[in-house]
Amino acid sequence: MPLLKILLLAIIQGLAELLPVSSSAHVVVAEKLLGLDPSSPQMTLVLVMLHTGTMFAVIVYFWPQWRRAYFASSDAFKRFAIRAIWATFLTGLIGYPLQKLVAKLAFPGVPKAQIEDLFGRLDLVAYALFAAGLLILWAGLKERSTEHTAPDYARSLNRSGENLTFSQSGWMGAVQGICLPFRGFSRSGATISTSLLTGSARDRAEKFSFALAVIITPLAIARELLRLLHAGSEAKLAGASAVAYSAAMHSSFLAAGLGMIFSFIAGLAALRWLSSWLESGKWYLFGIYCLAASCVVFYLHHIGY
């Protein structure tokens, strides 16, 4: 893959990662416009590694907040660990079967169908963006109403120090599982919105949402590595030469590695630049953006992308 395309995808990923607008959807659309196949094993690996780069940027950016909230004492860490494990368990419990179900419904009678095969469908990305936009808009309008009527309401519901309640973390983990099969259904947007709807303060929801992302990203990387290796093995069985197979694998890993580095730099720059704007922004505006973006993606699908 040309270096310029990798750099462009990394910048898009980095700029969109902090915002609840689905960085995956933006990258998938960019791949389609660049003539790439988002559903291929090589490109899904690149997508995951772009997320990995911004994951490291998120760690660097959020670490001071996590340290104060989750590592201030052994009791605070214990509360966080219990909630993170519970949320991640629910993500796997819901997300893995849902991925299998969606793949089976989308490709009836195909024994080796995978959820990644749907990632190039811009119509599905548009539907997911629209659903995420409605959820974010709902949560944002409720947050805005709460700020005007009872500024301390959300914080009064939380008696767990800097952590979310057990129930709030569970809802976030469950919704995160629903997000997994769908490019465009913003993970951060959906989880943070869900937490807001359950009465959480947004700063706590943001910290916990991005912490969950750090936990599940290595699992996603492992899945895509296995998928790429399996695709390579099938290519060899189909008659591809060992030299061609080795060159393709080397190219895929090189593109993924460069994408990770570029997205880390872009993500860190974007996080620092966007942080002050986010603090003063209104959550519901991201919902409006997702609704508008879904219309654009629908149009791109309609004209043949």
C-alpha positions in Angstrom: 0.0 0.0 0.0 1.4 3.5 -0.9 2.8 5.4 2.1 0.6 8.4 1.3 -2.6 6.3 1.7 -1.4 4.9 5.0 -0.6 8.4 6.3 -4.0 9.7 5.2 -5.8 6.9 6.9 -3.8 7.4 10.1 -4.6 11.1 10.2 -8.3 10.4 9.7 -8.1 7.8 12.5 -6.2 10.1 14.8 -8.5 13.0 14.3 -11.7 10.9 14.8 -10.6 8.7 17.7 -11.4 11.0 20.5 -14.7 12.2 19.0 -17.8 10.0 19.4 -18.3 9.8 15.6 -16.9 6.4 14.8 -13.3 6.6 13.6 -13.8 3.2 12.0 -16.6 4.5 9.8 -14.5 7.4 8.7 -11.5 5.1 7.9 -13.7 2.6 6.0 -15.3 5.4 3.9 -11.8 6.8 3.2 -10.6 3.3 2.1 -13.5 3.0 -0.3 -12.8 6.4 -1.8 -9.1 5.4 -2.2 -10.1 2.2 -4.0 -9.2 -0.1 -1.2 -11.2 -3.1 0.1 -12.1 -2.5 3.8 -13.2 -6.2 4.2 -9.9 -7.8 3.1 -7.7 -9.3 5.9 -4.9 -6.9 5.1 -7.1 -3.9 5.5 -8.9 -5.1 8.6 -5.5 -5.6 10.1 -4.5 -2.1 9.1 -7.7 -0.8 10.7 -7.0 -2.6 13.9 -3.4 -1.3 14.0 -4.6 2.2 13.4 -6.8 1.8 16.5 -3.7 0.4 18.3 -1.8 3.6 17.5 -4.5 5.8 18.8 -4.9 3.5 21.8 -1.3 4.3 22.8 -2.1 8.0 22.3 -5.2 7.6 24.5 -3.0 5.9 27.2 -0.5 8.8 27.1 -3.3 11.4 27.2 -5.6 9.8 29.8 -3.0 8.3 32.1 -2.9 11.3 34.5 -6.7 11.1 34.9 -6.6 7.3 35.3 -3.9 7.5 37.8 -5.9 9.9 40.0 -9.2 8.1 39.5 -8.2 4.4 39.5 -4.7 4.1 41.0 -5.0 6.6 43.9 -5.4 3.8 46.4 -5.8 0.0 46.4 -9.5 0.4 47.1 -10.0 2.7 44.1 -8.1 0.2 41.8 -10.1 -2.7 43.2 -13.4 -0.9 42.4 -12.1 -0.1 38.9 -10.8 -3.6 38.2 -14.1 -5.2 39.3 -16.1 -2.9 37.0 -13.7 -3.3 34.1 -13.8 -7.1 34.3 -17.6 -7.1 34.6 -18.0 -4.7 31.6 -15.5 -6.6 29.4 -17.2 -9.9 30.3 -20.5 -8.5 29.2 -18.9 -7.2 26.0 -17.6 -10.7 25.1 -20.9 -12.4 26.2 -22.9 -10.2 23.9 -20.5 -9.2 21.2 -19.1 -12.6 20.2 -22.4 -14.4 19.6 -23.8 -11.2 18.0 -20.9 -11.2 15.5 -21.6 -14.8 14.6 -25.3 -14.2 14.3 -24.9 -11.1 12.1 -22.5 -12.9 9.8 -24.8 -15.9 9.6 -27.8 -13.8 8.7 -25.9 -11.7 6.2 -24.3 -14.8 4.5 -26.8 -17.6 4.8 -25.4 -21.0 3.8 -21.8 -19.8 3.8 -19.9 -21.8 6.3 -16.8 -19.6 6.6 -18.6 -16.2 6.6 -17.0 -13.6 8.9 -18.3 -10.3 10.3 -15.3 -8.5 8.6 -16.8 -9.4 5.2 -19.4 -6.8 5.9 -17.0 -3.9 6.6 -17.1 -2.7 3.0 -20.9 -2.2 3.0 -21.4 1.5 3.2 -25.1 1.1 3.5 -24.6 -0.8 6.7 -22.1 1.8 7.9 -24.7 4.5 7.2 -27.4 2.7 9.2 -25.0 2.3 12.1 -24.0 6.0 12.0 -27.7 6.9 12.0 -28.4 4.7 15.0 -25.4 6.0 16.9 -26.5 9.6 16.1 -29.9 9.0 17.6 -28.4 7.5 20.8 -25.9 10.4 21.2 -28.6 13.0 20.5 -30.9 11.5 23.1 -28.2 11.4 25.7 -26.9 14.8 24.8 -30.3 16.4 25.1 -30.9 14.7 28.4 -27.5 15.9 29.7 -28.3 19.4 28.6 -31.7 19.3 30.4 -30.0 17.9 33.5 -27.4 20.7 33.5 -30.1 23.3 33.5 -32.4 21.7 36.1 -30.1 19.9 38.5 -26.3 20.5 37.9 -25.2 18.1 40.7 -27.8 15.4 39.8 -25.4 13.1 38.0 -22.7 13.3 40.6 -25.2 12.7 43.4 -26.1 9.3 41.9 -22.5 8.1 42.0 -21.3 6.9 45.4 -18.2 5.0 44.1 -15.6 7.7 44.3 -14.2 8.4 40.9 -15.5 5.2 39.5 -18.8 4.5 37.9 -21.4 2.4 39.7 -21.4 -1.4 39.0 -24.7 -1.0 37.1 -23.4 1.8 34.9 -20.2 -0.1 34.0 -22.3 -3.1 33.2 -24.5 -1.2 30.8 -21.4 0.3 29.1 -19.9 -3.2 28.6 -23.2 -4.6 27.2 -23.6 -1.7 24.7 -19.9 -2.1 23.8 -20.7 -5.7 22.8 -23.5 -4.5 20.6 -21.1 -2.1 18.8 -18.6 -4.8 17.9 -20.2 -6.1 14.6 -21.1 -2.7 13.2 -18.7 -0.2 11.6 -20.2 3.2 12.2 -21.9 2.4 15.5 -19.4 4.5 17.5 -18.1 2.5 20.5 -17.1 5.6 22.5 -20.3 7.5 21.5 -22.6 4.6 22.4 -20.9 3.7 25.7 -20.6 7.2 26.9 -24.1 8.0 25.9 -25.4 4.9 27.7 -23.5 6.0 30.8 -25.0 9.5 30.6 -28.5 8.0 30.3 -27.9 6.0 33.5 -27.0 9.2 35.4 -23.2 9.2 35.2 -21.1 12.4 34.9 -19.5 12.6 31.4 -15.9 12.9 32.6 -16.2 9.6 34.5 -17.9 8.0 31.5 -15.2 9.2 29.2 -12.4 7.9 31.4 -14.0 4.5 31.8 -15.0 4.2 28.1 -11.4 4.7 26.9 -10.1 2.4 29.5 -12.4 -0.3 28.2 -11.0 0.4 24.7 -7.5 -0.3 25.9 -8.6 -3.6 27.3 -10.3 -4.9 24.2 -7.9 -3.6 21.6 -5.3 -6.4 22.1 -8.0 -9.0 21.6 -9.0 -7.4 18.4 -5.4 -7.3 17.2 -5.0 -11.0 18.0 -8.2 -11.8 16.0 -7.1 -9.9 13.0 -3.6 -11.4 13.0 -5.1 -14.9 13.1 -7.4 -14.0 10.3 -4.5 -12.7 8.2 -2.4 -15.8 8.8 -5.4 -18.0 7.9 -6.0 -16.1 4.7 -2.3 -16.5 3.8 -2.5 -20.2 4.5 -5.5 -20.5 2.2 -3.7 -18.6 -0.5 -0.8 -21.0 -0.3 -3.2 -24.0 -0.6 -4.8 -22.4 -3.6 -1.4 -22.4 -5.4 0.2 -19.1 -4.5 4.0 -19.3 -4.4 5.9 -19.1 -1.1 7.7 -16.0 -2.4 4.5 -14.2 -3.2 2.9 -15.3 0.1 6.0 -14.0 2.0 6.0 -10.7 0.1 2.3 -10.2 0.7 2.6 -10.9 4.5 5.6 -8.6 4.8 3.7 -5.8 3.0 0.6 -6.3 5.2 2.6 -6.2 8.4 4.7 -3.2 7.2 1.6 -1.2 6.3 -0.1 -2.1 9.6 3.1 -1.1 11.6 3.5 2.2 9.8 -0.2 2.9 10.2 0.1 2.3 14.0 3.0 4.8 14.3 1.3 7.4 12.2 -2.0 7.1 14.0 -0.3 7.4 17.3 1.3 10.7 16.3 -1.9 12.0 14.7 -4.0 10.8 17.7 -1.8 12.4 20.3 -1.8 15.7 18.4 -5.5 15.6 18.0 -6.2 14.7 21.6 -4.2 17.6 22.8 -5.8 20.0 20.3 -9.3 18.8 20.8 -9.4 18.4 24.6 -10.2 22.0 25.5 -12.9 22.1 22.7 -14.5 18.9 23.9 -14.8 20.2 27.5 -16.8 23.2 26.3 -18.7 21.3 23.6 -22.2 20.0 23.7 -22.6 16.2 23.5 -25.8 16.4 21.4 -23.9 18.1 18.5 -22.0 14.9 17.9 -25.3 13.1 17.4 -26.3 15.7 14.8 -23.0 15.2 13.1 -23.5 11.4 13.0 -26.9 11.8 11.5 -25.5 14.2 8.8 -22.6 11.8 8.2 -25.0 8.9 7.7 -26.7 10.8 4.9 -23.3 11.4 3.2 -22.4 7.7 3.5 -25.8 6.7 2.1 -25.2 9.0 -0.9 -21.7 7.5 -1.5 -23.3 4.0 -1.4 -26.0 5.1 -3.8 -23.5 6.3 -6.4 -21.6 3.1 -6.3 -18.9 3.1 -3.6 
